[in-house]
Amino acid sequence: MFTCSTVFSSVLHMSISASPSRINPIISTDSIGSQISRWVFNGLISYDKNAKIKMELAKSYKFLDDTTLEFELRDDVLWSDGKPFTAKDVLFTYETIISPKIFTPYAASFTHIKSVKIINDYKVVIKYKYPYFQALNIWMMEILPMHILQNEKDLMTSKFNQSPIGTGPYTLEKFSISSDIVIQSNPKYFVHKPNIDKMIFHFLPDRSAQFLMLKSKKLDVGSLSPLQFERQIDDDFKKNFNIYEDIAHVYSYVGMNLKNKKFKDKRVREALSYAINRQELVDILYFGHGRVCNGPFLPGTGAYNKDVKAPKQDINRAKKLLKELGYDDKNPFEFTLTTNTGSSGAYAAQILQYQLKKAGIIMHLRVMEWQAFLNTVVKPRKFEAVLMAWSLGLKANAYSIWHSESSKKGGFNYIGYKNEKVDFLIKKAEKIIDQDKFDAIYRDMYKEITDDIPYLFLVIPNSITVVNKKIKPVSPSIIGVMHNLIDWVKNP
């Protein structure tokens, strides 16, 4: 147990609900591993608080033509072991990502590159095979140290993944599975040493335990569920924490294994969709702090198709579709839904189970610890249906989830979705650099995917973040409140 955070004014206490297996940006596919990686590593560029491009390891960039991108790199960056960062690290990272020995969903974005050429220690030129809409954004991918990894035989199992060397504002001090993770401020960080000396991510898989720690002021930053926000915090809590609420960049969904014969007929997926009351999920799970999800891209972006409406619950129509397929009370449609602990998934699954039963559908539930769920169910595709969530990017990129090529090992198309028109639209959009034309293609894709019902799109919740009022300066942003964390000061 640790002493109350008010004693250690330079320590920031947070929580994690699941344990990452690796702290390596190239192969970390879970949100928590990626979250920690962002503090340990840097990309060439990133987003500022207004979601505009800002420089990180790059000092500047320019397009020499439609297919050629030049980066001028900072010459004052050190790896946390004191070695200088150079253009060789950029080339090494690119070659690592595209290596056939590495299984990473991020490789797809780098296949459009024809060459990466080192001009000198602090200048690289990237040549693309054709104009590519993500030509700049893919270099938000964090860079790896060549001098540490160039002779590594197998990065997938490397000790580096538990003891990484980065250029970021923090270094990894303590890491073990199913335990707290501690990161220490990097005195060599090229912007400045963070004011917060240490961040402790307490391993708290139980959400109620997270909330109790937050209420007792032993966590400085956390999230509230709508139930907690509406019913379980008092004036004393509000006196100690600032509360920030906005639409979350995430949606929940039921993904059906489309290689399983149960779900091959679209009428089955349609029946399941009509059996669900999505607004009821918003109301019960989130107390109205959210919205019904009607498709795969972020509302408010150009890729979002506002003309696509989520289906309303229609039990009679669901039963009629199932009857056409030979299902009835004596022979009900039956399947197993698997989800993970440490989230609202188990509660959502129980509501879905109740809703589907009204249409005569029997849904069995299986709830597992996150890493077991990911490694034994999702990645090997050993499921009938899964209840999960995806993050929504500010700039949509459908390839890794929706292109049929991404159903291979390392890809995020776990359900085995294949639609030739969607494949064509994804590839077509990749070569469009005009934003309006790109968005129009993605809106068409949005409708095509939702018409196919590969997922049961469910809910986009609101994000409710709380921050200790002793921490300054904190400002809300489209990319979250922690965008300026290295400048935070925690007063005693």
VOGU-3710 file (C-alpha; in Angstrom, 3 decimals, decimal comma):
1> mftcstvfss> 0,000/0,000/0,000  1,216/3,523/-0,609  0,987/6,722/1,402  -1,648/9,285/0,483  -0,675/11,262/-2,619  -0,786/14,606/-0,797  2,490/13,644/0,910  4,331/13,057/-2,355  3,533/16,238/-4,239  5,665/15,246/-7,256
11> vlhmsisasp> 4,043/11,828/-7,665  0,973/11,397/-9,875  -1,252/8,447/-8,975  -3,458/6,857/-11,626  -4,903/3,411/-12,258  -4,980/0,735/-14,927  -7,700/-1,896/-15,179  -5,689/-4,432/-17,177  -2,061/-5,399/-17,461  -0,217/-4,777/-20,742
21> srinpiistd> 2,060/-7,534/-21,988  4,547/-5,196/-23,674  5,677/-1,576/-23,550  6,705/-1,317/-27,192  4,783/1,000/-29,548  5,367/-1,184/-32,612  3,779/-4,309/-31,162  1,581/-2,992/-28,317  -1,970/-3,513/-29,520  -3,830/-2,972/-26,243
31> sigsqisrwv> -4,808/0,515/-25,127  -2,922/0,434/-21,828  0,350/-0,720/-23,392  -0,040/2,024/-25,995  -0,848/4,577/-23,275  2,366/3,833/-21,344  4,397/3,714/-24,575  3,385/7,283/-25,403  5,134/8,525/-22,251  8,311/6,523/-22,937
41> fnglisydkn> 8,690/7,140/-26,690  8,108/9,918/-29,237  6,972/10,081/-32,834  8,369/12,520/-35,343  5,130/14,482/-35,009  2,001/14,431/-32,850  -1,215/16,378/-32,252  -1,445/19,542/-30,195  -4,458/20,309/-27,966  -6,466/21,484/-30,990
51> akikmelaks> -5,670/18,319/-32,980  -3,266/20,224/-35,240  0,100/18,769/-36,239  2,977/19,690/-33,932  6,648/18,746/-34,053  8,176/16,173/-31,716  11,390/14,441/-32,854  11,099/16,364/-36,113  12,106/20,014/-36,194  10,196/20,630/-39,437
61> ykflddttle> 8,718/18,872/-42,450  7,830/19,705/-46,021  6,426/17,927/-49,044  8,869/18,202/-51,946  6,092/16,941/-54,245  2,911/14,816/-53,969  4,895/11,664/-53,152  7,998/12,958/-51,357  8,155/14,007/-47,711  11,224/15,501/-46,052
71> felrddvlws> 11,802/15,648/-42,305  14,411/17,838/-40,631  15,089/16,187/-37,266  15,973/17,726/-33,930  19,677/17,480/-33,122  19,284/17,812/-29,345  17,431/14,557/-28,565  18,975/11,815/-26,431  17,742/8,327/-25,754  17,213/7,766/-22,036
81> dgkpftakdv> 20,549/5,886/-21,896  22,328/9,022/-23,141  22,914/7,979/-26,783  21,941/10,544/-29,468  18,822/10,127/-31,575  19,538/10,305/-35,342  18,013/9,573/-38,726  19,317/5,992/-38,429  16,676/5,364/-35,754  13,919/6,514/-38,119
91> lftyetiisp> 15,113/4,189/-40,892  15,534/1,332/-38,418  11,980/1,791/-37,086  10,548/1,768/-40,599  12,471/-1,399/-41,518  11,373/-3,058/-38,278  7,697/-2,272/-38,844  7,683/-3,747/-42,358  9,809/-6,776/-41,422  8,067/-10,125/-42,041
101> kiftpyaasf> 9,342/-11,212/-38,617  7,157/-8,627/-36,900  3,429/-9,120/-36,478  1,926/-5,668/-36,160  -1,291/-4,130/-37,503  0,581/-0,849/-37,992  2,635/-2,303/-40,855  -0,211/-1,725/-43,319  0,223/2,057/-43,188  3,910/1,786/-44,079
111> thiksvkiin> 3,489/-0,476/-47,123  2,747/2,622/-49,227  6,336/3,788/-48,799  8,764/3,205/-51,640  11,897/4,208/-49,753  13,253/5,947/-46,665  16,565/7,659/-47,389  18,986/9,162/-44,903  20,367/12,474/-46,214  22,439/13,154/-43,099
121> dykvvikyky> 22,188/12,453/-39,368  19,251/14,843/-39,029  17,427/14,688/-42,335  15,368/11,900/-43,933  13,418/11,810/-47,172  10,460/9,449/-47,530  9,351/8,530/-51,023  5,840/7,140/-51,435  4,707/4,866/-54,247  1,835/7,267/-54,960
131> pyfqalniwm> 0,076/10,145/-53,187  -1,023/8,751/-49,825  -3,583/10,383/-47,525  -1,729/9,322/-44,341  1,738/10,237/-45,637  2,365/12,622/-42,753  0,207/11,137/-39,978  1,838/7,693/-39,934  4,970/9,328/-38,527  3,134/9,775/-35,245
141> meilpmhilq> 4,319/6,195/-34,759  6,892/6,219/-31,979  10,534/5,661/-32,941  12,679/2,762/-31,661  16,413/2,874/-30,737  18,602/1,234/-33,380  21,634/0,992/-31,097  19,684/-1,194/-28,642  17,719/-3,362/-31,067  19,732/-3,723/-34,271
151> nekdlmtskf> 21,052/-7,161/-33,232  17,848/-8,329/-31,552  16,890/-11,752/-32,943  13,195/-11,659/-32,026  11,591/-8,334/-31,087  8,286/-10,064/-30,370  9,806/-11,811/-27,304  12,594/-9,356/-26,508  13,372/-8,258/-22,934  13,263/-4,733/-24,364
161> nqspigtgpy> 9,456/-4,942/-24,309  9,539/-4,974/-20,492  12,505/-2,602/-20,070  12,392/-0,148/-23,002  14,758/2,711/-23,795  12,971/5,738/-25,269  13,253/9,450/-25,942  10,039/10,363/-24,132  9,375/12,465/-21,035  9,362/9,370/-18,804
171> tlekfsissd> 11,374/6,169/-18,388  10,069/2,835/-17,179  11,082/2,180/-13,573  8,913/-0,791/-12,628  6,948/-3,207/-14,774  5,503/-6,651/-14,124  2,346/-8,424/-15,190  -0,712/-7,900/-12,936  1,082/-5,309/-10,856  1,618/-1,559/-10,606
181> iviqsnpkyf> 3,604/0,200/-13,333  5,911/3,062/-12,355  7,459/5,585/-14,730  10,090/8,144/-13,730  10,663/11,588/-15,251  13,424/11,673/-17,856  15,989/14,370/-16,989  17,282/14,165/-20,577  13,900/14,943/-22,168  14,469/17,417/-24,987
191> vhkpnidkmi> 11,543/19,732/-24,152  12,200/19,862/-20,412  12,201/17,490/-17,474  8,553/16,973/-16,481  7,519/18,756/-13,286  5,827/15,569/-12,068  8,736/13,329/-11,020  6,921/10,020/-11,047  3,687/8,444/-12,287  2,330/5,330/-10,637
201> fhflpdrsaq> -0,298/3,335/-12,523  -1,951/1,233/-9,831  -3,203/-2,123/-11,056  -6,882/-2,104/-10,114  -8,890/-4,461/-12,340  -12,018/-3,917/-10,241  -13,746/-0,644/-11,149  -15,249/-0,299/-7,690  -11,728/-0,447/-6,205  -10,635/2,301/-8,611
211> flmlkskkld> -13,558/4,452/-7,486  -12,848/3,914/-3,774  -9,203/4,916/-4,323  -10,358/8,010/-6,179  -12,840/8,982/-3,468  -10,175/8,562/-0,788  -7,909/10,905/-2,806  -5,293/8,213/-3,386  -5,634/8,699/-7,150  -5,042/12,068/-8,810
221> vgslsplqfe> -6,508/11,383/-12,238  -9,269/8,960/-13,051  -12,515/8,395/-14,836  -16,025/8,200/-13,495  -18,760/5,954/-14,727  -22,061/7,753/-15,311  -23,524/5,906/-12,297  -20,721/7,218/-10,108  -21,101/10,701/-11,538  -24,883/10,781/-11,070
231> rqidddfkkn> -25,320/8,943/-7,777  -22,095/8,270/-5,903  -20,082/11,478/-5,614  -20,787/14,274/-3,157  -19,882/17,917/-2,650  -16,648/16,936/-0,916  -15,564/15,005/-4,025  -16,402/17,981/-6,253  -14,431/20,222/-3,912  -11,307/18,119/-4,507
241> fniyediahv> -11,620/17,239/-8,208  -12,296/19,107/-11,432  -14,627/17,180/-13,745  -14,360/17,199/-17,554  -16,969/15,543/-19,804  -16,919/15,082/-23,572  -17,753/12,484/-26,204  -15,309/9,596/-25,924  -13,270/8,594/-28,981  -14,443/5,019/-28,651
251> ysyvgmnlkn> -17,420/2,838/-29,512  -18,622/-0,507/-28,208  -19,732/-3,285/-30,531  -20,559/-6,953/-30,834  -18,299/-8,531/-33,434  -19,582/-11,749/-34,985  -17,186/-14,350/-36,356  -18,166/-14,202/-40,012  -16,296/-17,421/-40,762  -18,687/-19,222/-38,430
261> kkfkdkrvre> -21,680/-20,635/-40,317  -24,075/-19,251/-37,688  -23,442/-15,695/-38,865  -22,839/-16,082/-42,591  -26,441/-15,290/-43,539  -26,980/-11,536/-43,255  -30,557/-12,134/-42,049  -29,185/-13,583/-38,799  -27,085/-10,475/-38,196  -30,061/-8,313/-39,138
271> alsyainrqe> -32,299/-10,148/-36,668  -29,758/-9,660/-33,884  -29,547/-5,962/-34,733  -33,340/-5,515/-34,619  -33,506/-7,354/-31,295  -31,280/-4,756/-29,605  -32,457/-1,539/-27,979  -29,351/0,637/-28,180  -30,913/3,655/-26,504  -31,736/1,438/-23,539
281> lvdilyfghg> -28,022/0,605/-23,308  -27,202/4,327/-23,281  -29,829/4,987/-20,599  -29,081/2,013/-18,323  -25,310/1,754/-18,654  -24,492/5,432/-19,042  -27,480/7,280/-17,510  -27,784/9,166/-20,786  -24,098/10,157/-20,827  -23,502/8,827/-24,318
291> rvcngpflpg> -25,133/8,299/-27,692  -26,210/5,447/-29,930  -23,461/4,367/-32,302  -24,582/3,963/-35,896  -21,294/3,166/-37,622  -17,499/2,904/-37,601  -16,162/6,495/-37,770  -16,093/9,375/-35,296  -19,097/11,746/-35,237  -18,125/15,274/-36,188
301> tgaynkdvka> -15,432/14,190/-38,648  -15,790/14,292/-42,435  -15,903/10,486/-42,610  -19,041/10,307/-40,469  -22,249/9,681/-42,434  -25,065/11,415/-40,555  -27,653/9,998/-42,978  -27,092/6,472/-41,666  -29,452/5,727/-38,801  -29,074/2,976/-36,230
311> pkqdinrakk> -31,981/0,507/-36,410  -34,680/0,830/-33,773  -35,593/-2,255/-31,776  -38,230/-4,310/-33,637  -38,787/-7,664/-31,928  -41,438/-8,827/-34,415  -39,159/-8,162/-37,369  -36,299/-9,987/-35,626  -38,529/-13,022/-35,013  -39,779/-12,971/-38,630
321> llkelgyddk> -36,233/-13,005/-40,005  -35,234/-15,861/-37,729  -38,358/-17,825/-38,668  -37,375/-17,535/-42,341  -34,147/-19,278/-41,386  -35,865/-22,079/-39,478  -35,464/-20,760/-35,944  -38,364/-20,708/-33,486  -39,171/-21,415/-29,825  -38,396/-25,104/-30,270
331> npfeftlttn> -35,241/-24,442/-32,249  -33,908/-21,086/-31,025  -30,910/-19,291/-32,451  -28,157/-19,789/-29,887  -24,601/-18,458/-29,551  -21,908/-17,521/-27,013  -20,742/-13,951/-26,447  -17,305/-13,503/-24,863  -16,074/-10,304/-23,228  -13,553/-9,184/-20,626
341> tgssgayaaq> -13,556/-8,128/-17,004  -12,444/-4,663/-15,886  -14,883/-2,776/-18,074  -18,621/-2,236/-18,493  -18,641/-5,124/-20,968  -20,037/-7,682/-18,545  -22,954/-5,406/-17,592  -23,655/-4,556/-21,232  -23,603/-8,261/-22,083  -26,235/-8,999/-19,442
351> ilqyqlkkag> -28,521/-6,285/-20,843  -28,015/-7,635/-24,364  -28,797/-11,130/-23,133  -32,092/-9,887/-21,708  -32,980/-7,914/-24,854  -32,186/-10,798/-27,229  -34,245/-13,214/-25,166  -37,353/-11,188/-26,081  -36,764/-12,226/-29,682  -36,281/-15,868/-28,702
361> iimhlrvmew> -32,479/-15,681/-29,029  -30,402/-17,521/-26,444  -27,066/-15,850/-25,770  -24,602/-17,517/-23,402  -22,059/-15,290/-21,625  -18,369/-15,877/-21,073  -16,382/-13,240/-19,149  -12,575/-13,440/-18,976  -9,541/-11,523/-17,692  -8,286/-9,128/-20,407
371> qaflntvvkp> -4,986/-10,753/-21,376  -6,552/-14,232/-21,442  -9,426/-12,854/-23,517  -7,040/-11,194/-25,964  -4,531/-14,027/-26,287  -6,757/-17,119/-26,200  -9,988/-15,825/-27,758  -9,582/-12,700/-29,887  -6,157/-13,105/-31,533  -6,611/-16,796/-32,442
381> rkfeavlmaw> -10,236/-15,985/-33,471  -11,655/-18,706/-31,250  -15,059/-17,148/-30,638  -18,604/-16,995/-31,950  -19,092/-13,373/-30,950  -17,147/-10,862/-28,853  -18,162/-7,689/-27,055  -15,344/-5,159/-27,406  -14,587/-1,509/-28,122  -12,484/0,364/-30,665
391> slglkanays> -10,836/3,740/-30,346  -11,927/6,285/-32,960  -9,163/8,270/-34,633  -9,401/11,938/-35,508  -8,503/10,928/-39,056  -10,273/7,756/-40,127  -8,216/4,864/-41,480  -10,352/1,848/-42,259  -7,675/-0,533/-43,506  -6,612/-2,251/-40,294
401> iwhsesskkg> -10,164/-3,157/-39,227  -12,227/-3,357/-42,404  -9,991/-4,460/-45,285  -9,994/-8,208/-45,949  -6,171/-8,228/-46,008  -6,236/-7,267/-42,319  -7,851/-10,551/-41,328  -4,391/-12,158/-41,445  -2,264/-12,632/-38,319  -1,383/-9,298/-36,741
411> gfnyigykne> -4,359/-7,485/-38,289  -7,363/-6,090/-36,438  -9,994/-7,648/-38,727  -10,635/-10,366/-36,161  -14,124/-11,179/-37,430  -12,984/-12,096/-40,969  -14,958/-9,361/-42,727  -14,690/-9,306/-46,517  -16,520/-6,937/-48,840  -15,014/-6,279/-52,260
421> kvdflikkae> -16,587/-2,818/-52,536  -15,214/-1,806/-49,118  -11,787/-3,164/-50,069  -11,920/-1,097/-53,266  -13,031/2,088/-51,493  -10,286/1,748/-48,858  -7,588/1,386/-51,515  -9,076/4,191/-53,596  -9,159/6,583/-50,637  -5,544/5,817/-49,729
431> kiidqdkfda> -4,395/7,675/-52,843  -6,659/10,695/-52,321  -4,985/13,665/-50,650  -7,898/16,073/-51,223  -9,713/15,975/-47,870  -13,213/16,607/-49,253  -12,903/13,826/-51,840  -11,435/11,508/-49,213  -14,310/12,190/-46,816  -16,900/11,542/-49,541
441> iyrdmykeit> -15,404/8,095/-50,211  -15,376/7,307/-46,501  -19,027/8,332/-46,115  -19,896/5,868/-48,882  -17,831/3,236/-47,091  -19,605/4,051/-43,842  -22,974/3,208/-45,396  -21,651/0,073/-47,120  -20,244/-1,314/-43,872  -23,336/-0,548/-41,799
451> ddipylflvi> -25,620/-2,062/-44,468  -23,554/-5,273/-44,236  -23,964/-5,539/-40,430  -20,553/-7,104/-39,712  -20,786/-5,570/-36,220  -23,683/-4,724/-33,996  -22,630/-1,113/-33,365  -23,793/-0,200/-29,872  -22,814/2,938/-27,935  -20,415/5,880/-28,001
461> pnsitvvnkk> -20,124/6,795/-24,314  -19,114/10,122/-22,903  -15,719/10,375/-21,264  -15,901/11,729/-17,703  -12,417/12,557/-16,440  -11,548/13,903/-13,019  -8,321/15,622/-12,009  -7,093/16,600/-8,554  -7,645/20,347/-8,118  -4,119/20,654/-6,700
471> ikpvspsiig> -2,799/20,061/-10,234  -2,264/23,061/-12,526  -2,475/23,934/-15,421  -5,126/21,515/-16,713  -7,194/22,353/-19,789  -9,755/20,248/-21,673  -8,921/19,282/-25,239  -10,213/17,151/-28,090  -7,225/14,853/-27,440  -7,814/14,674/-23,671
481> vmhnlidwvk> -6,746/16,617/-20,588  -3,227/15,160/-20,364  -1,867/16,810/-23,511  0,319/19,175/-21,442  1,190/16,828/-18,577  4,926/17,664/-18,615  3,925/21,202/-17,528  1,656/20,061/-14,705  2,552/21,055/-11,177  1,017/19,297/-8,207
491> np> 0,775/21,581/-5,214  1,115/20,171/-1,663
//
